[in-house]
Structure formats: C-alpha cells, structure tokens
Amino acid sequence: MPAAQSARHGKRTTTAKRGFQPLRWIKKLFSRPLKLKRIGLQWHVVFDVSRMAAPASTKPGSRGEALRLGHLALQGLLVEHRDTRHVMPHLSHLEQALGRQGSRALIELPVKVLQRALDQLDTIQTGTHAEALLPLRLRVEESVRQRTPVNLRGDIANVEVQEASVSQFDEAVTNRMELDAIYAQAGVGATATTK
C-alpha cells in the first residue's frame, strides 16, 4: 500500500516522494555535458566527449585557472576536516566567496578577513594540500599587499601641515629639480626618488 491514512485528519500521506520532479530533472539535464551536432540537415543533441574527460594538464595555464584549482583544493580540505568550517570562519568565508564570486572576492572581501584567512590557512596547510593551496595563498597575499596602504615615513596621523611662504615653496621646487637632475645623470629613474 503506497499511501498510509492518517487516523487524526483522515488525509492520505505518501511515505516516499515519487513521481515526476521537474526541478531535479532540469538540474540533471543542464549538468550533463551536451552539445548540438549537425548530422546531414538535422540537428542532434549529443554528449560532449571533450567535456566529459577530465583535464589532462597538471600545470595551470593561467592565473584564473590556478585560483580555481586552489579553491578546489581548499574546498577539499574543508570537506575533509568538517569541523574546520566552524573553527576557522574567515577561511570558510573566503572559500564560499571564491565559489560565488571567483577572483572578484579577493577585491571585495575586507583586507582584515583576507589576512585572518591567511593566518588560518597557515595553521592547517599540510601534506598534499600544501602544494595545491600555494597559488591560492599567493593570490590572497598579493591582494592584501595591493590593498594595504604603503606608509613610508611612519604613521600618517602624525603628519604636521604648515603654511609656507612663496620663497620657501620656490626653494623646495628648486631643490627638487636639482635632485631630479642629479638622479637623471646617475641613471636612476624618478621612481627611485620616491622610495
């Protein structure tokens, strides 16, 4: 008897969901590697053999592919150690953001979250996952480095601003022009003067 009758309400309830489930069917349909192929004058839907085979290259070809492989390695590591998601929330958040947004997550996540995720990654990065996580680690470090303001002369909050006379300004400009000439003679570019 596929359906049992409830004594209280007099309604029938099924013990297991069976029958046509359109959402699952559509999900399975779109997850298959299919393509259109023309045979004669007709179009046919066939399996795409090139997408069914796993990629043969072990070296990533681009930065994006390396980031994707690093994300997959991080995802595998977090699946392997299930409690890690609760213990290391910044790392879990980074993994989820990479899954949703890709490399854009490295731009949109706050720098402090990325730094803490790096610290948490250092504590669990061991064994076979260490080499696979290296591209991800390098990209996160690069993002943190690019987004951290460079402070060459100490704390910016301690900078004192004063008014200067026209003669003092002209003297400073002249000194700067003399320094630029000296650097140009020495073959040092203008970028070296700002460091």
C-alpha positions as CSV (number, residue, x, y, z in Angstrom):
1,M,0.0,0.0,0.0
2,P,1.9,3.1,-1.2
3,A,-0.1,5.6,0.9
4,A,-0.9,5.5,4.6
5,Q,-4.1,7.1,6.0
6,S,-3.7,9.4,9.0
7,A,-6.1,8.5,11.8
8,R,-6.4,12.0,13.0
9,H,-7.2,14.1,9.9
10,G,-8.4,11.4,7.5
11,K,-5.9,12.5,4.9
12,R,-3.6,10.4,2.9
13,T,0.1,11.0,3.0
14,T,2.7,9.3,1.0
15,T,5.7,7.7,2.7
16,A,8.1,8.5,0.0
17,K,8.1,11.2,-2.7
18,R,7.9,9.5,-6.1
19,G,6.9,10.6,-9.5
20,F,8.0,13.4,-11.8
21,Q,10.1,16.1,-10.1
22,P,10.7,18.8,-12.7
23,L,13.4,20.7,-10.8
24,R,15.6,17.7,-10.3
25,W,15.1,16.7,-13.9
26,I,16.1,20.1,-15.2
27,K,19.1,20.2,-12.9
28,K,20.3,16.8,-14.2
29,L,19.7,17.9,-17.7
30,F,21.8,21.0,-17.5
31,S,24.6,19.3,-15.6
32,R,25.2,16.8,-18.4
33,P,27.9,17.7,-20.9
34,L,25.7,18.1,-24.0
35,K,26.2,19.8,-27.3
36,L,24.4,20.4,-30.6
37,K,25.8,18.5,-33.6
38,R,24.6,18.8,-37.1
39,I,24.2,15.5,-38.9
40,G,23.1,16.0,-42.5
41,L,20.4,18.5,-42.5
42,Q,19.2,17.8,-38.9
43,W,20.5,19.0,-35.5
44,H,21.0,16.4,-32.8
45,V,21.7,16.7,-29.1
46,V,24.7,14.5,-28.3
47,F,27.1,14.0,-25.4
48,D,30.2,16.3,-25.5
49,V,33.1,13.9,-25.1
50,S,35.6,16.7,-24.6
51,R,33.8,18.0,-21.6
52,M,33.3,14.5,-20.1
53,A,37.0,13.8,-19.9
54,A,39.0,15.3,-17.0
55,P,41.6,17.9,-17.9
56,A,44.9,16.2,-18.5
57,S,47.2,19.1,-17.7
58,T,48.6,19.2,-14.2
59,K,50.1,22.7,-14.5
60,P,47.6,25.5,-14.5
61,G,47.7,27.6,-17.7
62,S,46.5,30.9,-16.3
63,R,46.2,32.8,-13.0
64,G,42.4,32.2,-13.1
65,E,42.8,28.5,-13.6
66,A,45.4,28.4,-10.8
67,L,43.0,30.2,-8.5
68,R,40.2,27.8,-9.4
69,L,42.4,24.8,-8.6
70,G,43.5,26.4,-5.3
71,H,39.8,27.0,-4.5
72,L,39.1,23.3,-5.2
73,A,42.0,22.2,-3.0
74,L,40.7,24.5,-0.2
75,Q,37.2,23.1,-0.7
76,G,38.5,19.6,-0.5
77,L,40.5,20.4,2.6
78,L,37.4,21.9,4.4
79,V,35.3,18.9,3.4
80,E,38.0,16.5,4.7
81,H,38.1,18.3,8.0
82,R,34.4,19.2,8.6
83,D,34.9,20.9,12.0
84,T,37.3,23.4,10.4
85,R,34.4,25.5,9.0
86,H,33.2,26.3,12.5
87,V,36.7,26.7,14.0
88,M,38.1,28.9,11.1
89,P,35.2,31.1,9.9
90,H,37.4,33.5,7.9
91,L,38.8,30.7,5.9
92,S,35.4,29.3,5.3
93,H,34.1,32.7,4.3
94,L,37.0,33.1,1.8
95,E,36.2,29.6,0.3
96,Q,32.5,30.5,-0.1
97,A,33.2,33.9,-1.5
98,L,35.6,32.4,-4.1
99,G,32.9,29.9,-5.0
100,R,30.3,32.6,-5.6
101,Q,32.4,35.5,-7.0
102,G,35.7,33.9,-8.2
103,S,38.7,36.3,-8.2
104,R,36.4,39.3,-7.6
105,A,36.2,38.0,-4.0
106,L,39.8,38.9,-3.5
107,I,38.9,42.5,-4.3
108,E,35.6,42.8,-2.4
109,L,36.4,41.0,0.8
110,P,37.9,43.2,3.6
111,V,41.7,43.1,4.0
112,K,41.4,42.0,7.6
113,V,39.3,39.0,6.6
114,L,41.9,38.0,4.0
115,Q,44.7,38.4,6.5
116,R,43.0,36.3,9.1
117,A,42.1,33.7,6.4
118,L,45.8,33.5,5.5
119,D,46.7,33.0,9.2
120,Q,44.1,30.2,9.4
121,L,45.4,28.7,6.2
122,D,48.9,28.6,7.6
123,T,47.7,26.5,10.6
124,I,46.0,23.8,8.6
125,Q,48.1,23.8,5.4
126,T,49.9,20.4,5.5
127,G,50.7,17.4,3.3
128,T,49.3,17.0,-0.1
129,H,47.1,20.1,0.1
130,A,50.1,22.4,0.7
131,E,51.3,22.4,-2.9
132,A,47.7,22.7,-4.3
133,L,47.0,25.7,-2.0
134,L,50.1,27.6,-2.9
135,P,48.6,29.5,-5.9
136,L,45.6,30.5,-3.7
137,R,47.9,31.6,-0.9
138,L,50.0,33.7,-3.3
139,R,46.9,35.4,-4.8
140,V,45.5,36.2,-1.4
141,E,48.9,37.6,-0.3
142,E,49.1,39.7,-3.5
143,S,45.6,41.1,-2.9
144,V,46.4,42.0,0.7
145,R,49.7,43.7,-0.4
146,Q,48.0,45.7,-3.1
147,R,45.2,46.9,-0.9
148,T,47.3,47.7,2.1
149,P,48.3,51.4,2.1
150,V,52.0,52.0,2.0
151,N,53.3,54.2,4.8
152,L,56.9,55.1,4.1
153,R,57.6,57.6,6.8
154,G,55.7,56.4,9.9
155,D,52.2,56.9,10.9
156,I,50.2,59.3,8.6
157,A,48.2,60.6,11.6
158,N,51.4,62.3,13.0
159,V,52.0,64.4,9.8
160,E,52.1,68.1,10.6
161,V,51.0,70.5,7.9
162,Q,52.2,74.1,8.0
163,E,51.8,77.1,5.7
164,A,54.9,78.2,3.7
165,S,55.8,81.4,2.1
166,V,56.3,81.7,-1.6
167,S,60.1,81.9,-1.3
168,Q,60.2,78.7,0.8
169,F,58.0,77.0,-1.9
170,D,60.3,78.2,-4.7
171,E,63.3,76.9,-2.8
172,A,61.7,73.5,-2.3
173,V,60.8,73.3,-6.0
174,T,64.4,74.3,-7.0
175,N,65.9,71.7,-4.7
176,R,63.5,69.0,-6.1
177,M,64.6,70.0,-9.7
178,E,68.3,69.8,-8.7
179,L,67.7,66.3,-7.2
180,D,65.9,65.2,-10.3
181,A,68.8,66.3,-12.4
182,I,71.3,64.5,-10.2
183,Y,69.3,61.3,-10.4
184,A,68.9,61.6,-14.2
185,Q,72.7,61.9,-14.5
186,A,73.2,58.9,-12.3
187,G,70.7,56.9,-14.4
188,V,68.2,56.4,-11.6
189,G,64.6,56.8,-12.6
190,A,62.1,59.1,-10.8
191,T,60.5,56.0,-9.2
192,A,63.7,55.5,-7.1
193,T,63.4,59.1,-5.7
194,T,60.0,58.4,-4.1
195,K,61.1,55.3,-2.3
